[in-house]
């Protein structure tokens, strides 16, 4: 689907080979699978020192991006390495999942203390703030969701969780009242324009209109019908649909493969998420369970934000679709996240085998 959705933009807009994005994504996936194989050989209890180094590295890279990063799509989110670019904020999601899981496992007997319980939240706020000022509102919201979800899924005492929820709710209300009272906003004009998602085609006039991408997505979906126009036969990818190979790839999928196969893809998404949650529930450690819950939340929120934005149910925020959209950093993070889940599953099976052998010896 990446080849089908990107060959036109590669050839007509970038004057490159039609297979440009396909080849680059293939290289990233090959590197990702090698890294995933290595990661699966490492015990999850040994992830913590790497996650701490990763957190320090991510904060450093986010600061570097703000100072020296090139402007792309009205944001400074990338580090240009020549042949490819990496997005530190994307890696922050997976590294934070591992860090929080290992931290709460190690501190599980001291989670009735505020300082101990809230340290990961403080680190998360620093990273979220650095992402917000890029500005990358979509990534910041997804990262914040993952951190807050993992905090709620952690073994932190219910009293602390309740107090934090009340505090956050109160701060949100006070903040919204203050913003409305002052007539100001935290969002940029281009971000505010996206809030017309209830009537996106009112801004269809040209590619500068905020409804342009959503309206062309509607056209692609309508063209596809139940069974699609056939693989490679999309008309909307001929520069009508912006970001056809990244944020809007599901519109091309629906146009070429149709509603039925597209619905099947969504079913497969939730099957994968269900398997990840099941592996988390079967884990013998807090660390393993939280890693799985974090990865499931990571994949789930990306699917929801991408598809609801594409269908005009929420503002379009430029969030890629898991396992479908073009993007090296995102693809690598997804593969590594699944490798972590697989390692948790391996350790669970090993523990089950150990307990089974122990019972047999007693008999």
C-alpha positions in Angstrom: 0.0 0.0 0.0 2.9 2.4 0.6 4.2 1.7 -2.9 0.7 2.2 -4.4 0.0 5.4 -2.5 3.4 6.9 -2.9 4.6 6.1 -6.5 2.7 9.1 -8.0 4.0 11.7 -5.5 7.5 10.3 -5.8 7.6 10.5 -9.6 5.4 13.6 -10.3 6.2 15.8 -7.3 9.7 14.8 -6.2 11.0 13.8 -9.7 12.3 10.5 -8.2 11.8 6.8 -8.9 8.2 5.6 -8.3 9.6 3.1 -5.8 11.5 5.7 -3.7 9.3 5.6 -0.6 8.8 1.8 -0.9 12.6 1.2 -0.9 13.2 3.6 2.0 10.5 2.0 4.1 11.8 -1.5 3.2 15.3 -0.5 4.4 13.9 0.8 7.7 11.8 -2.4 8.2 14.9 -4.6 7.6 16.9 -2.6 10.2 13.9 -2.7 12.5 13.5 -6.5 12.3 17.2 -7.0 13.0 17.0 -4.7 16.0 13.8 -6.5 17.2 15.5 -9.9 17.0 18.3 -8.6 19.2 15.8 -6.9 21.6 13.9 -10.2 22.0 17.1 -11.9 23.3 17.4 -9.4 26.2 15.5 -10.0 29.5 13.0 -7.3 30.3 14.6 -6.7 33.7 17.7 -5.5 31.8 15.8 -2.9 29.8 15.8 -0.3 32.6 19.4 1.1 32.3 18.8 1.4 28.5 15.5 3.2 29.1 17.1 5.7 31.5 19.9 6.4 28.9 17.1 6.7 26.3 15.1 9.2 28.3 18.2 11.4 28.7 19.0 11.0 25.0 15.5 11.9 23.9 15.4 15.0 26.1 18.7 16.0 24.6 17.6 15.4 21.0 14.3 17.3 21.5 16.3 20.3 22.8 18.7 19.9 19.8 15.7 19.8 17.4 14.3 23.0 18.8 17.6 24.8 18.3 19.0 23.3 15.1 16.1 21.3 13.5 14.9 22.1 10.0 11.4 23.4 9.6 9.1 20.8 8.0 5.3 21.1 7.7 5.5 24.2 10.0 7.2 22.3 12.8 10.8 21.4 13.9 10.4 17.7 14.7 13.1 16.0 12.7 16.9 15.4 12.8 18.3 15.2 9.3 20.9 12.5 9.0 21.3 12.8 5.2 19.8 9.7 3.6 17.0 9.8 6.2 15.5 11.8 9.1 14.5 10.6 12.5 11.8 12.0 14.8 12.9 11.9 18.4 9.3 12.5 19.7 8.2 9.2 18.1 10.9 7.2 20.0 10.0 9.0 23.2 6.7 7.1 23.3 8.3 3.6 23.3 11.2 4.6 25.6 8.8 6.1 28.1 6.7 2.9 28.1 9.7 0.9 29.0 11.0 3.4 31.5 7.7 3.6 33.4 7.2 -0.2 33.4 10.7 -0.8 34.8 10.5 2.1 37.3 7.2 1.0 38.8 8.3 -2.6 39.0 11.5 -1.6 40.9 9.6 0.9 43.2 6.5 -1.3 43.7 6.9 -1.3 47.5 7.2 2.5 47.8 4.3 3.6 45.7 2.4 5.2 48.6 4.7 8.2 48.5 4.0 11.1 46.2 7.6 11.8 45.2 8.3 8.2 44.2 5.0 7.7 42.4 5.0 11.0 40.4 8.6 11.0 39.2 7.8 9.5 35.8 4.9 12.0 35.4 7.3 14.8 36.0 9.7 13.5 33.3 6.7 13.0 31.0 5.6 16.6 31.5 9.1 17.8 30.5 9.1 15.7 27.3 5.5 16.7 26.5 6.4 20.4 26.9 9.4 20.0 24.5 7.2 18.3 21.9 4.5 21.0 22.3 6.8 23.9 21.5 8.0 22.3 18.3 4.9 22.7 17.8 3.5 19.1 17.4 0.2 19.1 19.2 -0.9 15.6 17.9 2.2 13.9 19.0 2.2 15.7 22.4 -1.4 14.6 23.1 -0.7 11.0 22.2 2.5 10.9 24.3 0.6 12.5 27.2 -2.2 10.0 26.8 0.2 7.0 27.0 2.0 8.4 30.1 -1.2 9.1 31.9 -2.7 5.8 31.0 0.3 3.9 32.3 0.2 5.9 35.5 -3.4 4.8 36.0 -2.4 1.2 35.1 0.5 1.2 37.6 0.4 -0.2 41.1 0.5 3.4 42.6 -1.9 3.7 45.6 -5.5 4.5 44.8 -5.4 7.5 47.0 -2.6 9.1 45.0 -4.3 8.3 41.7 -7.5 9.8 42.9 -5.9 13.0 44.2 -3.9 13.4 40.9 -7.1 12.9 38.9 -8.9 15.6 40.9 -5.9 17.9 40.7 -5.6 17.5 36.9 -9.4 18.0 36.4 -9.3 21.1 38.6 -6.3 22.6 36.7 -7.9 21.9 33.4 -11.1 23.6 34.3 -9.2 26.7 35.8 -7.0 26.8 32.7 -9.9 26.7 30.3 -11.8 29.4 32.2 -8.7 31.6 32.3 -8.1 31.2 28.5 -11.7 31.9 27.6 -11.9 34.8 30.0 -8.7 36.4 28.5 -9.8 35.7 24.9 -6.5 34.0 24.2 -5.5 30.5 23.1 -2.7 28.1 23.5 -3.0 27.0 19.8 -1.6 28.5 16.7 -3.9 29.9 14.0 -3.2 26.9 11.7 -4.2 24.5 14.6 -7.3 26.5 15.4 -8.4 26.2 11.8 -8.5 22.4 12.1 -11.4 22.8 14.6 -13.9 23.1 11.7 -14.0 19.3 11.4 -17.8 19.3 11.6 -18.0 21.0 8.2 -14.6 20.4 6.7 -15.6 21.0 3.1 -16.4 24.6 3.9 -12.6 25.1 3.7 -12.2 23.0 0.5 -11.3 26.0 -1.8 -7.7 24.9 -2.4 -4.8 23.0 -0.8 -4.5 25.8 1.8 -8.0 25.1 3.1 -8.1 23.0 6.3 -10.9 20.8 4.8 -9.0 20.0 1.6 -7.5 16.7 2.8 -10.6 15.4 4.6 -12.9 16.3 1.6 -10.5 14.5 -0.8 -10.5 11.5 1.6 -14.3 11.5 1.3 -14.0 11.4 -2.5 -11.6 8.5 -2.3 -13.8 6.5 0.1 -16.9 7.1 -2.1 -14.9 6.0 -5.2 -14.0 2.8 -3.5 -17.4 1.6 -2.6 -17.7 -1.9 -1.2 -15.0 -3.7 -3.3 -12.7 -0.9 -4.4 -11.4 0.2 -7.8 -8.5 -2.2 -7.7 -5.0 -2.2 -6.3 -3.0 0.7 -7.8 -6.0 2.3 -9.5 -6.7 5.2 -7.0 -7.3 8.5 -8.7 -7.0 10.6 -5.5 -3.4 9.8 -5.1 -2.6 11.8 -8.2 -1.7 14.8 -6.1 -5.4 15.4 -5.1 -5.0 13.8 -1.7 -2.2 15.5 0.4 0.0 13.0 2.3 -1.5 10.1 0.5 1.3 7.7 1.7 1.4 8.9 5.3 -1.5 10.4 7.2 -4.2 9.7 4.6 -3.1 6.2 3.4 -6.3 4.6 4.7 -8.3 6.7 2.3 -6.3 5.2 -0.6 -6.7 1.8 1.0 -10.5 2.3 1.0 -10.5 3.6 -2.6 -8.4 0.7 -4.0 -9.5 -2.2 -1.8 -13.0 -1.1 -0.8 -15.0 -0.9 2.4 -15.1 -4.7 3.1 -11.4 -5.3 3.1 -10.8 -2.0 4.9 -13.2 -3.1 7.6 -11.2 -6.4 7.8 -8.0 -4.4 8.4 -9.7 -2.6 11.3 -10.8 -6.0 12.7 -7.2 -7.2 12.5 -6.0 -4.1 14.3 -8.2 -4.8 17.3 -7.3 -8.5 17.2 -3.6 -7.5 17.6 -4.5 -5.1 20.4 -6.5 -7.8 22.1 -3.6 -10.3 21.9 -1.2 -7.7 23.4 -3.6 -7.0 26.3 -4.0 -10.8 26.9 -0.2 -11.2 27.0 0.0 -8.4 29.5 -2.7 -10.0 31.7 -0.8 -13.3 31.7 2.5 -11.7 32.6 4.0 -12.6 36.0 5.5 -9.2 36.6 4.2 -5.6 36.9 7.0 -4.7 34.4 5.7 -7.1 31.7 2.1 -6.2 32.2 2.7 -2.4 32.0 4.9 -2.8 28.9 2.1 -4.6 27.1 -0.6 -2.2 28.3 1.5 0.7 27.1 2.1 -0.8 23.7 -1.6 -1.5 23.3 -2.4 2.1 24.2 0.2 3.3 21.8 -1.2 1.4 18.8 -4.9 2.1 19.8 -4.6 5.9 20.2 -2.8 6.2 16.9 -5.5 4.2 15.1 -8.3 6.3 16.7 -6.7 9.7 16.1 -5.8 8.9 12.5 -9.1 7.4 11.4 -11.4 9.8 13.3 -9.4 12.7 11.7 -9.6 11.2 8.3 -13.4 10.6 8.6 -13.9 14.2 9.9 -15.0 13.1 13.4 -12.1 14.9 15.1 -9.6 17.6 13.9 -6.9 16.2 11.5 -3.6 16.3 13.4 -1.2 14.5 11.1 -0.9 11.3 13.0 0.2 8.2 11.0 -1.7 4.9 10.9 0.1 2.0 12.5 1.7 -0.6 10.2 0.3 1.2 7.1 1.6 4.8 6.9 5.1 5.6 5.4 7.5 6.7 8.1 10.8 5.2 9.2 10.8 6.3 12.8 7.2 5.3 13.3 7.7 1.9 11.7 10.8 1.2 13.7 9.1 2.1 16.9 6.2 -0.2 16.2 8.4 -3.2 15.4 10.4 -2.6 18.5 7.3 -2.2 20.6 6.0 -5.6 19.3 9.4 -7.1 20.0 9.0 -6.0 23.6 5.6 -7.6 23.8 7.0 -10.8 22.3 9.8 -10.8 24.9 7.2 -10.5 27.7 5.4 -13.4 26.2 8.6 -15.5 26.0 9.3 -14.8 29.7 5.7 -15.7 30.6 6.0 -19.1 28.8 9.4 -19.7 30.4 7.9 -19.1 33.9 4.9 -21.3 33.1 7.3 -24.1 32.0 9.4 -23.6 35.2 6.4 -23.9 37.4 5.1 -26.9 35.5 8.5 -28.7 35.9 8.6 -27.7 39.6 5.2 -29.4 40.2 6.2 -32.5 38.3 9.4 -32.8 40.5 7.3 -32.6 43.6 5.0 -35.3 42.4 
